[in-house]
Amino acid sequence: MSAASAAAAAIGKNFLVDISGPFNAVLPQLSFEGATRRNRPNLHPGDVVYARVVQAHRDTDPVLSCTDAAGRAAGFGHLKEGMVLSCSTSLARQLLGSPTAPVLEALGAGLQFELAVGLNGRVWLAAGTAATCVVVANAIQESEFKTEAQVRTMVARVLSRISAG
């Protein structure tokens, strides 16, 4: 389970992270690849991290980690630049599903962007320009209740407007 989330604040040896749930999650400062007591990550309020949930119990705050089971970063960690959008958890599951979501497949054929999707409904998006980020974000959000054919038509229209303008 992964979460693209905003780091709230450093409290002692942990970061408090907003994961769009009823409680904040705890992200230990040493749960990053290569982190030591002397070499800690430098996160600030509002920074975005891509992490996985390693412990969740109804009586305690969830605990996150920015490493896989082997201790490697494997794509987890501080996400720089880009933007964050919120979507429903069902859309997040569609975006993460296999086969590839039609909207991502269609957008990827015409645009270059990077995406991190959390099961909590947060999507981090980075592209070469802010306009590309906005186009991709809007297309993702509009695709939720459309069929595959409708999504492909919508993306084709958007890409044709971009290339014409």
C-alpha positions as CSV (number, residue, x, y, z in Angstrom):
1,M,0.0,0.0,0.0
2,S,1.5,3.4,-1.0
3,A,0.6,6.9,-0.3
4,A,1.6,10.2,-1.9
5,S,1.3,12.5,1.1
6,A,2.3,15.9,2.4
7,A,4.7,15.9,5.3
8,A,3.2,18.0,8.1
9,A,6.0,18.5,10.6
10,A,9.1,17.0,12.2
11,I,8.3,15.8,15.7
12,G,11.4,14.4,17.5
13,K,12.7,11.6,15.3
14,N,9.6,11.3,13.2
15,F,7.7,13.3,10.6
16,L,3.9,13.6,10.9
17,V,2.3,13.0,7.5
18,D,-1.2,13.8,6.3
19,I,-2.4,10.7,4.5
20,S,-6.0,11.9,3.9
21,G,-7.3,9.7,6.8
22,P,-8.8,10.3,10.2
23,F,-5.3,10.4,11.7
24,N,-1.9,11.6,10.6
25,A,0.7,8.9,9.9
26,V,4.2,8.7,11.4
27,L,7.2,8.6,9.1
28,P,10.4,7.8,11.0
29,Q,13.4,10.0,9.8
30,L,15.5,6.8,9.5
31,S,13.1,5.1,7.2
32,F,14.7,6.5,4.1
33,E,17.4,4.7,2.1
34,G,20.8,5.7,3.4
35,A,19.4,7.7,6.3
36,T,21.5,7.7,9.5
37,R,21.5,9.8,12.7
38,R,23.9,12.2,11.0
39,N,22.4,12.0,7.5
40,R,18.6,12.6,7.8
41,P,16.2,13.7,5.1
42,N,15.5,17.4,5.0
43,L,11.7,17.6,4.7
44,H,9.6,20.7,5.3
45,P,5.9,21.3,5.9
46,G,4.1,20.8,2.6
47,D,6.7,18.6,1.1
48,V,5.3,15.5,-0.7
49,V,6.6,12.0,0.0
50,Y,5.8,8.7,-1.7
51,A,5.7,6.0,1.0
52,R,4.2,2.7,1.9
53,V,2.3,1.8,5.0
54,V,4.3,-0.7,7.1
55,Q,2.0,-0.8,10.1
56,A,-1.6,0.0,10.6
57,H,-3.6,-0.8,13.8
58,R,-6.8,0.8,14.9
59,D,-5.3,1.9,18.3
60,T,-2.2,3.6,17.0
61,D,-1.2,6.0,14.2
62,P,-0.2,4.3,10.9
63,V,3.6,4.0,10.3
64,L,5.1,4.7,6.9
65,S,8.4,3.9,5.3
66,C,10.2,5.2,2.2
67,T,12.0,1.9,1.6
68,D,10.9,-1.5,0.4
69,A,11.2,-4.6,2.4
70,A,14.9,-4.9,1.4
71,G,15.7,-1.4,2.6
72,R,16.0,0.1,-0.9
73,A,14.3,3.3,-2.0
74,A,12.5,1.5,-5.0
75,G,10.9,4.8,-6.1
76,F,9.8,5.8,-2.6
77,G,10.9,9.1,-1.0
78,H,10.7,12.8,-1.3
79,L,8.9,13.9,-4.5
80,K,10.2,17.3,-5.7
81,E,8.6,19.7,-8.1
82,G,5.3,18.8,-9.6
83,M,1.8,19.1,-8.3
84,V,-0.6,17.0,-6.2
85,L,-4.2,16.4,-7.0
86,S,-6.9,14.5,-5.1
87,C,-9.1,11.9,-6.6
88,S,-11.4,9.2,-5.4
89,T,-9.8,6.0,-4.1
90,S,-11.6,4.1,-6.8
91,L,-10.0,6.2,-9.5
92,A,-6.6,5.7,-7.8
93,R,-7.1,2.0,-8.0
94,Q,-8.0,2.3,-11.7
95,L,-4.8,4.3,-12.3
96,L,-2.8,1.6,-10.5
97,G,-4.6,-1.3,-12.0
98,S,-3.5,-3.7,-14.7
99,P,-3.9,-3.4,-17.7
100,T,-2.8,0.2,-17.8
101,A,-5.6,2.7,-17.3
102,P,-6.9,4.0,-20.7
103,V,-6.4,7.6,-19.8
104,L,-2.7,7.1,-18.9
105,E,-2.1,5.0,-22.0
106,A,-3.7,7.7,-24.2
107,L,-2.0,10.6,-22.5
108,G,1.4,8.8,-22.5
109,A,1.2,8.4,-26.3
110,G,1.3,12.2,-26.8
111,L,2.7,13.8,-23.6
112,Q,5.7,13.2,-21.3
113,F,4.9,13.3,-17.6
114,E,5.7,11.4,-14.4
115,L,3.1,10.1,-12.0
116,A,2.9,8.7,-8.5
117,V,-0.4,7.4,-7.4
118,G,-1.3,6.7,-3.8
119,L,-4.1,4.4,-2.7
120,N,-5.3,7.3,-0.5
121,G,-6.5,9.2,-3.6
122,R,-3.5,11.5,-3.9
123,V,-1.7,11.8,-7.2
124,W,1.6,13.5,-7.7
125,L,2.3,14.7,-11.2
126,A,5.3,16.3,-12.8
127,A,5.9,17.3,-16.4
128,G,8.1,19.6,-18.5
129,T,5.6,22.6,-18.2
130,A,2.9,23.6,-15.9
131,A,0.4,23.6,-18.8
132,T,1.1,19.9,-19.4
133,C,0.6,19.2,-15.7
134,V,-2.8,20.9,-15.8
135,V,-3.9,19.1,-19.0
136,V,-2.9,15.7,-17.5
137,A,-4.5,16.4,-14.2
138,N,-7.8,17.5,-15.8
139,A,-7.9,14.5,-18.1
140,I,-7.3,12.1,-15.2
141,Q,-10.1,13.7,-13.1
142,E,-12.5,13.7,-16.1
143,S,-11.8,10.1,-17.0
144,E,-13.3,8.6,-13.8
145,F,-16.8,7.9,-15.1
146,K,-16.1,7.6,-18.8
147,T,-15.8,4.4,-20.9
148,E,-12.6,3.5,-22.5
149,A,-13.8,4.8,-25.9
150,Q,-14.9,8.1,-24.3
151,V,-11.6,8.5,-22.6
152,R,-9.6,8.0,-25.8
153,T,-11.9,10.5,-27.7
154,M,-11.5,13.1,-24.9
155,V,-7.7,12.7,-24.8
156,A,-7.5,12.9,-28.6
157,R,-9.4,16.2,-28.6
158,V,-7.1,17.6,-25.9
159,L,-3.9,16.5,-27.7
160,S,-5.2,18.0,-30.9
161,R,-5.9,21.3,-29.2
162,I,-2.4,21.3,-27.7
163,S,-0.7,20.6,-31.0
164,A,-2.9,23.2,-32.9
165,G,-2.3,25.9,-30.3
